[in-house]
Amino acid sequence: MRFAGERDDGELLAAVTRGDQLAFSQFYRRHLPAVVAFLLGETRDRELTADLAAEVFAGAFLGAGRFRARGAGSAWMWVHGIAQNKLRESRRRGRVEDRARRRLGFEPEALEDTDLARVDELASEGAGRLVELVARLPERQRRAVRLRVLEGRSYREIATELRCSELVVRQHVSRGLKRLRNDVEDVRP
């Protein structure tokens, strides 16, 4: 649920392209916990998570003009896609690619224990909300979304595991993601 006068993600990203720094700050604060939760869950490394999260949001800032809203929650899917790509790149290269951050002129920061504790705090905050929302999905949708989105499994693999056709799996994933997008929009402060 949005408060009166609060801008949605599409409005925030459009404002970013017009140079509104406050808009990106709001977008960043809104999505940081979920991005950190996803990255920490994948890497199990707080420092790597912090570096990747910085690169994800630098990429989002630079790509704000390419975002096209496709309904409530579509910005989260867009940011999550950026996070997946940054994670995949870092695994392939064996390091975090910091091209977007350098392009913006940001130097890497040395992380202290308090910074790493904040990563844990953000991850638990974001993970808690996401886990709760995913848990609300009907069982077949929940399993399909977890296997496809969180584990990155192919539709064919999921269909075999769920003992149904790939088309049915695609429907479960699509319906589950649509419901999650709506739920994310409903619980957003």
C-alpha positions in Angstrom: 0.0 0.0 0.0 1.4 3.4 -1.0 0.8 6.6 1.0 -0.8 9.6 -0.7 1.7 11.4 -2.7 4.3 8.6 -2.6 5.7 7.9 -6.0 5.7 4.3 -7.5 8.9 2.8 -8.8 8.2 3.8 -12.4 7.7 7.4 -11.4 10.9 7.3 -9.3 13.0 5.9 -12.1 11.5 8.4 -14.6 12.5 11.2 -12.1 16.0 9.7 -11.9 16.4 10.2 -15.7 15.5 13.9 -15.1 18.3 14.2 -12.5 16.2 13.9 -9.3 18.7 12.4 -6.8 16.0 12.1 -4.1 14.0 9.8 -6.4 16.9 7.4 -6.7 17.5 7.5 -2.9 13.9 6.5 -2.4 14.1 3.7 -5.0 17.4 2.5 -3.4 16.0 2.4 0.1 12.9 0.6 -1.1 14.7 -2.2 -2.8 18.0 -2.5 -0.9 16.9 -5.1 1.7 15.5 -7.5 -0.9 18.6 -7.1 -3.2 20.9 -7.7 -0.2 18.8 -10.7 0.9 19.0 -12.3 -2.5 22.7 -11.7 -3.0 23.7 -12.9 0.5 21.5 -16.0 0.0 23.4 -16.7 -3.2 27.0 -15.8 -2.1 27.0 -16.4 1.7 29.7 -13.7 1.7 28.8 -10.3 3.3 31.7 -8.4 1.7 30.9 -9.8 -1.8 27.2 -9.0 -1.2 28.0 -5.4 -0.3 30.2 -5.0 -3.5 27.6 -6.6 -5.7 24.7 -4.6 -4.2 26.7 -1.4 -5.0 27.2 -2.5 -8.5 23.5 -3.5 -8.9 22.3 -0.1 -7.9 24.9 1.7 -10.0 23.7 -0.3 -12.9 20.1 0.5 -12.0 20.9 4.2 -11.8 22.7 4.1 -15.2 19.9 2.1 -16.7 16.9 4.0 -15.2 15.9 5.4 -18.6 15.6 1.8 -20.0 13.1 0.7 -17.4 9.5 0.2 -18.6 6.9 -0.4 -15.9 4.8 -3.4 -16.5 2.5 -3.2 -13.5 3.0 -3.3 -9.8 6.2 -4.9 -8.7 7.8 -4.9 -12.1 10.7 -2.7 -10.9 11.6 -5.4 -8.3 11.8 -7.9 -11.1 14.0 -5.5 -13.1 16.3 -4.9 -10.2 16.4 -8.6 -9.4 17.4 -9.3 -13.0 20.2 -6.8 -12.7 21.3 -8.5 -9.5 21.2 -11.9 -11.2 23.3 -10.6 -14.1 25.9 -9.0 -11.8 26.1 -12.2 -9.7 26.5 -14.3 -12.9 29.2 -11.9 -14.2 31.1 -12.0 -10.9 31.0 -15.8 -10.8 32.2 -16.0 -14.4 35.0 -13.5 -14.0 35.9 -14.6 -10.4 35.5 -11.0 -9.2 32.9 -8.2 -9.0 32.8 -6.2 -12.2 32.8 -2.6 -11.1 32.4 -0.9 -14.5 29.1 0.9 -13.6 30.4 2.1 -10.2 33.6 3.5 -11.9 31.6 5.1 -14.6 29.7 7.1 -11.9 33.0 8.0 -10.2 32.5 6.0 -7.0 35.5 4.5 -5.4 35.2 1.1 -3.6 34.9 1.5 0.2 36.6 -0.5 2.8 34.0 -2.3 4.8 34.1 -2.4 8.6 32.3 -4.7 11.0 29.4 -2.3 11.4 29.0 -2.2 7.6 28.9 -6.0 7.5 26.4 -6.1 10.4 24.2 -3.8 8.3 24.4 -6.3 5.4 23.1 -9.0 7.7 20.4 -6.7 9.0 19.2 -5.7 5.5 19.3 -9.3 4.4 17.1 -10.5 7.2 14.7 -7.6 6.7 14.4 -8.3 2.9 14.5 -12.1 3.2 11.8 -12.1 5.9 9.4 -10.1 3.7 10.1 -12.1 0.6 9.9 -15.5 2.4 6.6 -14.5 3.9 5.2 -13.4 0.5 6.4 -16.5 -1.3 5.0 -18.7 1.5 1.5 -17.2 0.8 1.5 -18.6 -2.7 -0.4 -21.7 -3.5 1.9 -24.8 -3.2 2.4 -25.5 -6.9 3.1 -21.8 -7.7 5.4 -21.5 -4.7 7.5 -24.5 -5.7 7.6 -23.4 -9.4 8.7 -19.9 -8.4 11.3 -21.1 -6.0 12.8 -23.6 -8.5 12.7 -21.2 -11.4 13.6 -17.8 -9.9 15.6 -18.7 -6.8 17.4 -21.8 -8.1 17.5 -20.8 -11.7 16.3 -24.2 -12.9 15.0 -24.7 -16.4 11.3 -25.2 -17.2 12.0 -28.7 -18.4 13.7 -29.6 -15.1 10.9 -28.2 -13.1 8.3 -29.9 -15.2 10.0 -33.2 -14.6 10.2 -32.6 -10.8 6.6 -31.4 -10.6 5.3 -34.1 -13.0 3.5 -31.8 -15.4 4.1 -30.1 -18.7 6.5 -27.2 -19.3 3.4 -25.1 -20.2 1.9 -25.7 -16.8 5.1 -24.8 -15.1 5.3 -21.5 -17.1 1.7 -20.8 -16.0 2.6 -21.5 -12.3 5.6 -19.3 -12.5 3.8 -16.5 -14.3 0.8 -16.5 -11.9 3.1 -16.8 -8.9 5.2 -13.8 -10.0 2.1 -11.8 -10.8 0.8 -12.5 -7.3 4.1 -11.6 -5.7 4.3 -8.3 -7.7 0.8 -7.4 -6.4 1.7 -8.5 -2.8 4.9 -6.5 -2.8 3.0 -3.4 -3.8 0.4 -4.1 -1.1 2.9 -4.5 1.7 5.3 -1.7 0.7 5.4 1.0 3.5 
